[in-house]
Amino acid sequence: MKQNKKQTFALYFGNRGFFPASLIASARDEVAAAVEKAGFDYLMPPSDMTRYGAVETKDEGLKYAEWLGEHIGEYDGLIMSLPNFSDENGAVAAVRDCGVPIFIQAYPDEIGKMDFDHRRDSYCGKFSICDVFHQYKIPFTIMPPHVVHPNTDAFAKNLSDFAAVCRVVNGMKRFTIGVIGARTTKFKTVRYDEITLQKYGITCDTYDLSELFYRVEKMDGNSDAVKAKIEKLIGYTDFSSVPKDKTETLAKVSVAIDDMMREYHLDCITLRCWEEMQTVLGVAPCVLLSELNDRGIVASCEIDLCSAINMYSMLLASQTPTACLDWNNNYGDDPNKVILFHCGPVAQSLMDGKGKVTDHKMFAKGCPGCGWGSNEGRIAAFDMTYSNCKTEDGKLTFYVDKGEFTSEPIEPEFFGCGGVAKIDDLQRKLIVLAKNGFRHHTAVGKGDMTGILREAFTTYLGYDMIEL
């Protein structure tokens, strides 16, 4: 997931007039410097816009709100810094219509500087702001520690996590999933409700698989686009066993998908990957989905649109590729381990080495040579988040949890791309998933994103969640 520009935060500084003015001046410098050091940009109102360059009264809050309005679209989130106790009325007037996530940071007091000329009382003032925001239904983000100085690693971590929350919230407020092909009749497990999704700003644009086939059929194999795509795919993973005509067909399908995403302004896709792909084109598109995901373009298989939603959220949060995997096999007698697997749509950067493109073994049973495109290999060891969602009774409901992929082996004869995942209390969690109607897939991404996703989903996006 590549950002075209640095994320930008609007900076706000609160005030209560009987506290020292020097606290405001130093906060403006310290927070701005911390944001820059963390790799982000900022917008800060001029110091002479209000008394001391902070907001205390409602009038000052309205001035700040007007300043924000002049910069709509230029900031991704708002950092509310409380150098002292700070007034809640000015804060409400200033940010109630800002339209982006708000992170509230409060300064700590220092032992030895608790006299009236230095004491801040931000510890208490933060509660006051949060209470009033709760009354006004203004969503906001707070993180531990309760008070934190900008010149600390803890604040840098807060900024990183808040930036991720902003990416998820801003990216998922409104986006479009391209549904290429009808849902496979045999897979009722991946059904979804478009009307419910639209209520949450998620648009599903559906395209018949015949359109993709038509684009492939009329495409010139000697075109620059197809030749470039062949070179890209050959360099991406091991194509050494793939017949030349199958490589060309896979390249054409990849070009066609790229064209459709560009022409229809799609943010991500889900694809009907069987059985017409094999019977009509003689290929399996697994490796193409793998390559898309590795590029930071979410692509799920089997028309599992809900998994694509989760993949997209984790891509936004982590800025690294994600995958859709089956809850597939037990791992011996270990109750907390499971083999997560799919035929080959896993991004190469999530694997422990280059994959190898094969004739899809499931299809080769009945039609040898018609399933070239499965990218086989093993998933690397890393800490991971797993998540999925469902549409039911007009609600979009998620689960989010964490685990890890281990380096434990899976025998060479095991087909596709799999990895051994360790999840605490797995057996109980599987019962919760099954009893609550979640699918046989889960989406995975690198790192622990559980707190970031919960914050984005529940505080800002209005999704429902169940706890595992």
N, C-alpha and C positions, 0 to 999 in steps of 0.2 A: 504494500500500500504506500504509494509515493505521494507526499504532500508537495503541491506546487509552490507553496510558500510556507514560511514559518508560521506556526500558530501565534496568534496575537491576543493579548489580554488587556481589557480596559481596567485601569487601576482606580480604586476608590479609597479615600482615607477618611475615617470618621473622627469626630472631635466632640469633646464636651469642654466648654470654654474656660472653666477654672483650672484645667490642667495646663502644664507648661507648653507654650507654643513650640519650644525646641523639639519636643517629641514628634511633632508633625513633620517638621523640616527633615529630621534625620530619617523618619520612616519613608518619606518620598524617595530619598536617595537610596536607602537600603533595599526596599522592595523592588524598585526599578533595577538596581544592580543584580539582585538575586534572580530576577526573571531573565535578564540578559545572560547571566552566567549559566543558567539552565538550558539555554538554547532557544528561547522564545523572544518574541517582540512584544512591545507594550504600547498602549496609548495612555497618556496621563494629562489631565486638564492643567492649564497654566496655573501657577501658584497664586496669581492675583485674581483668579476667577471668584474665589471665596476667601474668607478670612483664613489665613495661614495655609491656603491651598487644600483645605479639608472641608467636610460637610458636617454642620451641626444643626442648623435650623431647617424648617420646611422650605423657606425661600432658597436657601443654599442647595437643598436637595433638588428643587425644581430647576435651578440653574445647571446642576450636574446632569439631570435628565435631558435637558435641552442640548447639552454638549454631547451626550451619548447619541441623541437623535441625529446630530450632524455627522456621526460616524457609523451609522447603521451599515452593516455588512463588512465592517473593517475589523471587528473583534469576534473571537470565538468563545470567549468566556469572560467573566468579570471577577477580579480579585478584590474583595472587600477587606482592607487592612484596618485594624482597630489599634492604633497606637496608645489609646487610653480608653476609658469606659465607653465613650462615644454615644451620641444621641440616636435613638431609634426612629424618631419622627422624620428627621432629615434623611435617614437611610431608606425608609419606605418610599418617600417621595422621589428619591434619586433612582432607585433600581427596580421598582415594582413592574415596570414595563420593558425591562432591558431585553427580554427574549432569549437570553443565553444562560447557561449554568453559572451559578454564583458560588465562589469559594470564600468562606469567612475565616480570616486569619487574625488571631489576637496576640498581642505582644506579651511576653512574660515580664514580671517584675524581677528585680535583682536584689538579692540579699545585700544589705549595706547601702541600698539606694531606695529605702522605703519612706523617706521623709517627703514632705508635701511638695518639694521642688522636683522630685524624681518619680514618685509613685504613679503607677498607671491605672490600676484596677481593671485592666482589660479582661482578666479572668472572669470577673463578675459581669462586666459589660457585654461579653459575648453571649451569656445567657439571655440578657435583656433583648439583644438584637434577634436572637434565634426565636425567642418566645413571641415577639411581635410579628416576625415574618411568618411564623406558624399561624398566628391569628389571621393574617392577611392572605394566607395561602400562597405565599411567595416561596417557591422551591429553592433550596440552598444546599450546599455541600459543606460538611465539616469533617475533619479528619483528626486522628490523634497525632501529636499530643494536643491537649486542649489549648495551650498557649505555646507559641513557637517563635523564635527569633528568625528573621529572614537569612541571617548569616550562618545557617546550620544545615547539616546534611538532612535533618528531618524535614526542613522546609523544602529542600530540593526534591525530596521524595514526594512530598505533598504536591508540589507543582507537576511532577511527572505523572502522578496518578490523576490529578485534576485535568491535565491536558488530555489524557486518555478518555476520561469521562466526557469531556467536551467533544472529542472526535466521534464517540459512539452516539451521543445525543444529537449532535448536528448532522451526522451522517444518516441517522435512522429516522429523523423527523419526517423525511419524505424521500423515498427512493423507489426504483423500479426494478423488478425482477423479470427477466425474459424467460418465459416458459416455452421451451422448444419441444413441441410434441405433446400428445395427450398422455395423461397418467396411464401407466400400464395396468390393464384390468386386473391382473393377478395381485397387484400391490395396493389393496385398499388401506393398508397401514399408512400410506403417505398422503391420504386425502387432506384437504384444507378448505377453508372458507374464505373466498375472495372478499366478500363484503366485510367480514370482520377485519381482515388485514387492511382494507382501505380505510376503515375507521381510524387505524393507527398510522396512516400515511404511507402504507406499503402497497404499491400498485403492481398488479400481476398482468403483464402483457403476454398473451398467448399466441404462438405461431405454429401452424401445422408443420409436421415433419416433412411434408411434401415440398414446402418452400425451401428447406435446407437441401433436400435431394435435388431439386431443380437447379439451385445455384451450383451445386457440385457438378451436375450433369453438363451444364453449359460452359463450365470453366475450362480454359485452355491450360493444359498441363505444361506448356512451354512459356507461360506468362511469367513475368518477373516476380509477381506476388507468390506464385506457386513454387518457383525455383528457390526464392528466398526462404519460404516456409520449410521446404525440404531441408535446406542447409541448417535452419534453426532447429528442427526436430532431430536431425542426425547428431548435432552438437549437444543436444539437451540430454539424451540418454542413449543407451546401447540399441541401435537399430540394425546391428550387423546381421541378424537372422531374418529380417523382414524382406519379403520379395519387393522388387522395385515398384511394381504396379500398386502394391498395397501402400507403400510409403507415399506414392504420389496421391492416392485416394485420401489417405489421412491428412496430407498437406492441404488438399482441396477442402476437406471438411473444416479444417482449422481456419483457413482463409475465409470460408463462408460464415463461420461463427463470428470471427472478428468483424466482418462486414456488417452482419446483422446487429451486433452490439453497437457499432458506430452509427449506423443508419437509424436505428430505433432508440438511441440514447438509453441503453440499458446499463444499469449499475452492476448487475450480476446475472447469472443464468442458472437454470436447472434444465437438464437434458433427458429426453427419452432415449436411453442408450441401448435398448434391446427391445424386440428382436429384429425390427426392420433394418437397423443399421447393418446387421449381419446378413440377412437374406437379400437385401437390395444392394448394399454397397460392399459387402464382404469384409467389413472391418468392425472393430470395437473401438469406441472413442475414448477409452480410459486414459491413454497417454496424453490426449489432447486436453482433457480436463486437468490432468496433472500439470501440464505446461501452463495452462491458464492460471491455475491457482498459484503456481510458482511466480507468475508475473504480478501477483496481487490482484487478480480478477477472480472473484468467487465463482466457482462452477461446481454444482452438485449433480450427481447422477440420479437415475431412476425417478425423475420428477419429484425428488424430495425437496420441495420448496421450503419447508420449515427448517430443514437442516441448512439450506442456503442462507436463511435469515440469521441463524446462529453463527455460521461461518463468517458472514459479513460483519456481525457485531464484534467478533473476536479479531478479525482483520483490522477493523477500525481501532480497537483497543490496543493491540500489540504491534501493529504495523508489520506483521510477519504472516506468511501463508498459513492457511487453516485446512482442515480436511473433514470429510464426511465418512464415517466408518461404521461397520456393523458391530454390534455386540455379538461376537461370533463363536468363540470357543472357550471352554474352561481351560485353565493351564494346570494340568495335573490335579492334585488334591488341594492346592492352595485356594482357600475360599476368597481371598482378597485380590486374586489375579485373574485377568481375562485377556484373551487374544482379541484385539480390535483389528479389523481387517476390511479391505475392499480390493476389488479386482486390479486396481492400478491407477486411480485418479489422485493419489497422494502426491503432493508437491515434492519435487526432487530434494528441495532444501530441508524437508522434514525426514528424509531417509538417511540411512547410515552409509550410503554409497550410491553410485549410479545404478538405476534400474536397468532391466533388460526387457525389451519389447518382445512379446511372444504371441502365439496364436492362442487366444482365450480358451483355456482348457474346458470350460463348461460348454462352450459352443462347438468346440472341436469334436466333442463326443458324437454329435449328430451331423456336423457339417465341417469336416476338416478344412482349414484354410480360410474360413469365412469370419474368423474372429481376431485377425491381427490387430493389435493395439493395446493389449493388456501390458501394463508396465510393472513387472514383478520386482520385488525387493523386500527390504525390511525397514521398518520405522526406527529412527534413531532414538537413543535414550535422552529424555528431557522431562522436566517438570511440565505439567500440562493442565489446562482447564478443559472440562467437557461440559456441554450444554445442549439443550434442544428445547423445542416449544411445540405447542399444539393450539389449534383453534377449536374452541368448544363453547357453546352457549353465548356466542358473541364476545368472548374474551380470548385474548392472546396470553397464554400461560407458559412460563419458562421454568426450567430448573437449571441451576449452575452449581458446579462442584469442581473439585480439583483432585489430581492424582499424579502419577508419574509413569512414563514409559521406561522400562528397565532395559538393560542390555542382554537379558536372558535370551537364549537361542530358541528359534522355532525350526524344526527340521527342514532340510532343503526341499523336501517333497511337498511342503505346504504351498499351495497355489496363491498367487496374488501378492499383495503388499500388506503385511501384518506386523504387529508389535505387541509385546507383552506389557499390559498396563496394570499397575498396582494401585488399588483404590481402597482406602480404609473402610471397613464395615460394608463391603461390597454386597454381600448377600442380602442384607436388609434393604439397601438402597435399590437393588434390582426389584425387590418386591414392591417398593413404593412406585417405581417407574411403571411396572406392569399393571399395578392396580389402578393407576391414574391415567392409563391410556396413552402413554408415550411410545414412540415408534421403535423399531428395531435398529435404528441408526442413532448415533450421537455425533455431534460436531466437536472437534478438538482443535486446540491452539496452544502455542508455546507460552509457558509461564503461568503464574497465578494471577488470573484476571477476575477472580470471583468478586472481590470487593468493588472493583471498577464497574463490572457489569450489573451487579445488584443496585449500585447507586444510580447508574444511568437508567436502568429499566424501571425502577420503582419511584425514584424521586422526580424524574423528568419526563419519561416516556409513557408512564401510566400502564405498564404491563403488569399482569399478575404473576406471582411466583409461588412455587411450592418449595419447601425445604426438604432436602434429602436426609 
